[in-house]
């Protein structure tokens, strides 16, 4: 295990194109860290700089205090798993796993023992005599992971290793990776654009956009307390609902009024007329009986219904706003139906205006103020 640290790391390509800007974070020994962000955000470039496949324009990358910037990739004590497996087609599974040890001149008896351990960890023992063409995509990916394990490095690097697998195989391999990490506890840095992968695998998530770090935190922190509107909208499926609101005052308390519903925000100090953005996750909008008593609610019209087994995603129109709700499956719901929806005010997020507006906390309930109303 090793402590991986990046301090003010930047990467500028020819022509002045800035791919990574002032990236700073540390991964504790044995932690599984996920770099999460959309295509082109700089996450793969960051990973490649850690691997030594890209040079660092400025800043430092270190493992256990040893600066890696000028070290050759083979001298960094890391192992990398690529998206495309990168297996040798003419070698058997056993030979592919053993390849990095053979290149280092490790004695054959040690090679056999370490290959056996790595193959056992990835459930490949019965496949050691096969060649890559005789394996499924999931099996090939497990071979690539076993080849990384056998090196016993200080840090594992994963470059979107599951993106070539179908949905079922991704889930199975993801579970295997999680179980493997719990057994080995090797410091890991994993790149993905799939926020579900990030939330399920990570001990810590580094959210990136535009070459910069937007938030570092545990999966729960990133999901429940997003640092800004970008993180809030990127993490979570379906995406968070956003509506614009204007600050007004009721009995000396700030109320953010969207024109259709209101959020009480006593912690917000604002001028009358100042604009904010309210964010509500679909899972925090629930349908309720039309005659239900209590709670904050809105009346809306169903726009579309997507059944997903035990849950369903519903498009709701309330005034000028269209919101997505994820609720328990409810048979018979049809487009055009009038419904009542409830929202817990503690789950209404408040952001500064604009697509990158920072979070300024959550709304709160006030007995004399309707936190959410709509007709």
C-alpha positions in Angstrom: 0.0 0.0 0.0 1.1 3.5 -0.7 0.0 7.1 -0.3 -0.6 8.7 -3.7 -0.5 12.5 -3.7 -1.0 15.0 -6.5 -0.1 18.7 -5.8 -1.1 21.4 -8.2 -0.7 19.1 -11.2 -1.1 20.7 -14.6 -0.9 19.4 -18.2 -0.7 21.7 -21.2 -0.5 20.2 -24.6 1.1 21.7 -27.8 -0.7 24.9 -28.9 -1.5 25.9 -25.3 -4.4 23.5 -24.8 -4.8 23.1 -21.0 -6.1 19.6 -20.2 -5.5 19.6 -16.5 -5.3 22.6 -14.2 -4.1 22.7 -10.5 -5.3 19.2 -9.6 -4.7 18.5 -6.0 -5.8 15.5 -3.9 -4.3 12.6 -1.9 -5.3 8.9 -1.7 -4.8 7.3 1.6 -3.0 3.9 1.8 -5.4 1.1 0.8 -8.2 3.5 -0.4 -10.1 3.1 -3.6 -10.3 6.5 -5.3 -12.4 7.2 -8.4 -11.8 10.0 -10.8 -15.3 10.8 -12.1 -16.3 13.2 -14.8 -17.6 13.6 -18.4 -15.5 12.9 -21.5 -12.8 15.5 -22.0 -12.7 16.6 -18.3 -9.0 15.6 -17.8 -9.5 12.5 -15.7 -7.7 10.1 -18.1 -4.9 12.6 -18.7 -4.5 12.8 -14.9 -4.3 9.0 -14.7 -1.8 8.8 -17.5 0.4 11.3 -15.7 0.4 9.2 -12.6 1.3 6.2 -14.8 4.2 8.1 -16.5 2.5 7.8 -19.9 2.2 11.6 -20.1 4.6 14.2 -18.8 3.7 16.7 -16.1 3.7 20.3 -17.1 3.9 21.5 -13.5 3.1 20.3 -10.0 4.2 17.0 -8.4 3.0 13.5 -8.2 4.4 11.3 -5.4 3.9 7.9 -3.8 4.9 7.7 -0.1 6.8 10.9 -0.5 8.8 9.8 -3.6 8.3 12.3 -6.5 7.4 10.4 -9.7 7.6 13.2 -12.2 11.0 12.1 -13.7 10.7 8.4 -13.1 10.2 5.9 -16.0 6.8 4.1 -15.8 8.5 0.8 -14.9 10.2 2.4 -11.9 7.0 3.8 -10.4 5.8 0.6 -8.6 2.3 0.8 -10.2 0.2 -1.6 -12.2 -2.3 -0.4 -14.8 -5.5 -2.0 -16.2 -6.5 -0.6 -19.5 -9.9 -0.3 -21.2 -8.9 -2.6 -24.1 -7.4 -5.4 -22.0 -4.0 -5.3 -23.9 -3.6 -9.1 -23.7 -1.1 -10.9 -25.9 -3.2 -13.1 -28.2 -0.5 -15.8 -28.7 0.1 -16.3 -25.0 -2.1 -18.4 -22.6 -3.9 -16.9 -19.7 -1.1 -18.1 -17.4 1.5 -16.6 -19.7 -0.3 -13.3 -19.9 -0.6 -13.1 -16.1 3.1 -14.0 -15.7 4.4 -11.6 -18.4 5.4 -8.7 -16.1 7.2 -11.0 -13.7 9.0 -12.8 -16.5 10.1 -9.5 -17.9 11.6 -8.7 -14.5 13.5 -12.0 -14.3 11.5 -13.3 -11.2 12.5 -16.9 -10.5 10.1 -19.4 -12.2 8.9 -21.0 -8.9 7.9 -17.6 -7.6 6.2 -16.8 -10.9 4.1 -20.0 -10.7 3.1 -19.3 -7.1 2.1 -15.7 -7.7 0.3 -16.5 -10.9 -1.7 -19.2 -9.0 -2.6 -16.7 -6.3 -3.7 -14.0 -8.8 -5.7 -16.4 -10.9 -7.4 -17.7 -7.8 -8.3 -14.2 -6.7 -10.0 -13.5 -10.1 -11.6 -17.0 -10.5 -9.4 -17.9 -13.5 -7.8 -21.1 -12.2 -9.7 -23.3 -14.7 -8.8 -21.0 -17.6 -5.0 -20.8 -17.3 -4.4 -22.9 -20.4 -6.7 -20.9 -22.7 -5.8 -18.1 -25.0 -7.6 -14.7 -25.1 -9.6 -15.6 -28.2 -11.2 -18.4 -26.2 -12.4 -16.1 -23.4 -15.5 -13.8 -23.0 -15.0 -10.1 -22.6 -15.5 -10.3 -18.9 -12.9 -13.1 -18.6 -10.4 -11.1 -20.6 -10.9 -8.2 -18.2 -10.3 -10.4 -15.2 -7.1 -11.6 -16.8 -6.0 -8.0 -17.2 -6.7 -7.4 -13.6 -4.9 -10.6 -12.5 -1.8 -9.4 -14.5 -1.9 -6.2 -12.5 -2.3 -8.1 -9.2 0.6 -10.4 -9.8 3.0 -7.5 -9.7 2.0 -6.7 -6.1 2.4 -2.9 -6.7 1.9 0.0 -4.3 -0.8 1.5 -6.5 -3.3 0.1 -9.0 -4.5 2.3 -11.9 -7.7 1.5 -13.8 -8.5 3.3 -17.0 -12.3 2.7 -17.6 -11.8 -1.0 -17.4 -15.5 -2.0 -17.6 -16.6 0.3 -20.5 -16.4 -2.5 -23.1 -18.6 -4.9 -21.2 -22.4 -5.3 -21.4 -24.5 -4.1 -18.5 -24.8 -7.5 -16.8 -21.1 -8.2 -17.1 -20.2 -4.7 -15.9 -22.2 -5.3 -12.7 -20.6 -8.7 -12.1 -17.1 -7.5 -12.7 -17.7 -4.4 -10.6 -18.7 -6.7 -7.7 -15.6 -8.7 -8.2 -13.4 -5.6 -8.2 -15.0 -4.4 -5.0 -14.5 -7.8 -3.3 -10.9 -8.0 -4.6 -10.1 -4.6 -3.2 -11.5 -5.5 0.2 -9.2 -8.5 0.3 -6.0 -6.8 -1.1 -6.4 -3.2 0.2 -4.0 -1.8 -2.4 -4.2 1.9 -3.1 -6.2 2.3 -6.3 -7.0 5.1 -8.7 -9.9 4.4 -11.1 -11.2 6.5 -14.0 -14.8 6.4 -15.1 -17.5 8.6 -16.5 -20.2 6.3 -15.0 -21.4 7.8 -11.8 -23.1 4.5 -10.7 -19.7 2.8 -10.9 -18.1 5.6 -8.9 -20.7 5.5 -6.1 -20.6 1.7 -5.8 -16.8 1.3 -5.9 -15.2 4.3 -4.3 -14.0 5.1 -0.8 -13.5 8.6 -2.2 -14.5 10.4 -5.4 -12.7 13.2 -7.2 -15.2 14.9 -9.5 -13.6 16.7 -12.4 -14.9 19.1 -15.1 -13.0 21.3 -17.5 -9.6 20.0 -16.3 -10.3 21.0 -12.7 -11.3 19.3 -9.5 -14.9 20.3 -8.5 -15.3 18.2 -5.4 -13.4 15.6 -3.3 -15.4 13.5 -0.9 -16.9 10.1 0.0 -19.7 8.8 -2.3 -22.3 9.9 0.3 -20.8 13.4 0.6 -20.7 13.9 -3.2 -24.3 12.7 -3.6 -25.9 14.3 -0.5 -23.9 17.5 -0.3 -22.7 18.4 -3.8 -20.3 21.4 -3.8 -21.9 23.1 -6.8 -24.6 22.8 -9.4 -22.3 20.8 -11.8 -21.6 18.1 -9.3 -25.3 18.0 -8.3 -26.4 17.5 -11.9 -23.7 15.1 -12.9 -24.0 12.7 -9.9 -27.3 10.9 -9.6 -29.7 9.1 -11.9 -32.1 10.5 -12.9 -30.4 13.9 -12.8 -31.3 16.5 -10.2 -34.1 18.8 -11.0 -33.2 22.5 -11.2 -35.5 25.5 -11.1 -34.7 29.2 -10.8 -36.0 31.2 -7.9 -36.1 34.8 -6.6 -35.4 35.9 -3.1 -38.3 37.6 -1.2 -38.9 38.0 2.6 -41.7 36.8 4.8 -41.7 37.8 8.4 -38.0 38.5 8.1 -37.1 35.1 6.7 -35.7 34.6 3.2 -38.1 32.8 0.9 -36.9 31.6 -2.5 -39.9 31.9 -4.9 -39.8 30.1 -8.3 -43.3 31.5 -9.2 -44.8 28.0 -8.7 -43.3 26.8 -5.5 -41.3 28.4 -2.6 -38.4 27.3 -0.4 -37.8 28.8 3.0 -34.0 29.5 3.4 -33.4 31.3 6.7 -29.6 30.7 6.4 -29.5 32.7 3.1 -28.8 36.5 3.4 -30.0 38.0 0.2 -31.4 41.2 -1.3 -34.9 41.1 -2.5 -34.9 40.1 -6.2 -31.6 38.2 -6.0 -31.7 35.0 -8.1 -30.9 31.5 -6.9 -31.3 27.9 -8.2 -33.2 25.3 -6.3 -32.3 21.6 -6.8 -34.4 18.5 -5.9 -33.4 14.9 -6.6 -36.1 12.8 -8.3 -36.1 10.3 -5.5 -37.1 13.1 -3.1 -40.4 13.8 -5.0 -43.0 11.2 -4.1 -46.6 10.8 -5.1 -49.3 11.1 -2.4 -53.1 10.6 -2.2 -55.0 13.7 -3.3 -56.7 13.8 0.1 -53.5 13.3 2.1 -53.1 15.6 5.1 -49.9 17.2 6.2 -46.5 17.7 4.6 -45.5 20.1 1.8 -46.9 19.3 -1.5 -47.6 20.4 -5.1 -50.3 19.6 -7.6 -49.0 18.5 -11.0 -49.9 16.8 -14.3 -48.2 13.6 -15.4 -46.3 14.1 -18.7 -44.8 10.6 -19.2 -44.2 7.4 -17.2 -41.3 5.1 -17.5 -41.6 1.8 -15.6 -38.4 0.3 -14.3 -39.7 -2.7 -12.4 -40.2 -1.8 -8.8 -39.7 1.9 -9.4 -40.8 4.3 -12.1 -39.7 7.7 -13.5 -42.4 10.2 -13.9 -42.3 13.6 -15.7 -44.4 16.1 -13.8 -45.6 19.5 -15.1 -46.3 22.1 -12.4 -46.9 25.6 -13.8 -44.0 26.4 -16.1 -41.7 23.8 -14.6 -41.2 20.1 -15.6 -39.7 17.9 -12.9 -38.7 14.3 -12.8 -39.8 12.1 -9.9 -38.6 8.6 -9.1 -41.2 6.7 -7.1 -42.3 3.3 -6.2 -44.2 1.7 -9.1 -47.8 2.6 -9.2 -50.0 0.7 -11.7 -52.5 2.6 -13.8 -50.8 6.0 -13.8 -51.2 7.6 -17.3 -50.1 10.8 -19.0 -52.4 13.7 -18.4 -53.5 12.5 -14.9 -53.6 15.1 -12.2 -51.5 14.0 -9.1 -50.3 15.3 -5.8 -46.6 15.1 -5.0 -44.7 15.7 -1.8 -41.2 16.9 -1.1 -39.2 16.8 2.1 -38.0 20.5 2.4 -34.7 19.2 4.0 -33.8 17.8 0.5 -34.2 21.1 -1.4 -30.7 22.3 -2.3 -29.9 25.9 -2.8 -27.2 27.1 -5.3 -25.9 30.4 -6.5 -27.2 31.2 -9.9 -25.5 29.9 -13.1 -24.4 26.5 -14.4 -21.5 26.4 -11.9 -23.2 28.0 -9.0 -21.8 26.9 -5.6 -24.0 25.3 -3.0 -25.2 27.5 -0.1 -26.9 24.7 1.8 -30.4 23.4 1.9 -33.9 24.8 2.4 -35.8 24.4 5.7 -39.3 24.1 6.8 -41.1 27.1 8.3 -44.6 26.6 9.9 -46.0 29.8 8.5 -44.6 29.5 5.0 -45.6 27.0 2.4 -42.3 25.4 1.4 -43.7 24.0 -1.8 -46.9 24.9 -3.5 -48.2 24.6 -7.1 -51.4 24.5 -9.0 
